[in-house]
Amino acid sequence: MRVTKYMLETYRATLCEIKVLKIQLDKLREDERSWVQTDTVKGSSPEFPYMPTVFKVSGFCADDTESVSEIKKLQNQTKSRLIAKKLALQKQQAAIEIWLDKVDDPNIRSIIRLYYIDGFSFSEICETLGMNGDGSTQRKQLARFWKNQK
């Protein structure tokens, strides 16, 4: 996968979307569990010593069986779509990390990581790298890097 400037610019949004998809998948899993109705029944052995016991019963309501199966089908389709989207975003995340490790210049690599991934401003990058100035040097280095990438 070829990493583009746009992919780096949207990297943090991609990470947020992965978190949102995980939340949605967890919610779907909870919904699936909520369709099953459970109850307890008290009973005892028909013979002496008549020990009272509590039995747990679970299943679907007979009236809702058809609608439950239709809803489960739709939920499975939604789950499949969310999983596919999450996997695609995770592949993009991994591709960006691999690409970043292949950038030869450690200074540019640091600037890219701080600017695109950590969200630092150029003045914060300058300060983090222990340099004096307002960050215009780092901005120009990054612009030159992208110009040479084309």
Helices and strands as residue ranges (DSSP letters): H 5-9, H 11-35, E 37-44, E 52-59, G 62-64, H 65-102, H 106-112, I 113-117, H 122-128, H 136-149
